[in-house]
């Protein structure tokens, strides 16, 4: 049974759906929080807490200064990966607090 459409990946279908959702920025921010462990890995994910958005800034807390420095040094690549994962530049800045 053909409907004249090529099969699409779930990722593509989800992106099309998100374009139609009224509050897509909030939804994408939620997706960023969901993808955080996948993007940064289990080790960094286990030492970060209280992730939240303040506008386009992703704010997070870590256990000590060493982890703050590690994440701060890699904040641009982490933000880029998170934005790629959700298909939007929802994370403009990452602020790490110890």
Secondary structure, DSSP 8 states (H G I E B T S, - for coil): ---S-----HHHHHHHHHHH-TTHHHHHHHHHHHHHHHHH-HHHHHHEEEEEEETTEEEEEESSHHHHHHHHHTHHHHHHHHHHHHTS----EEEEE-
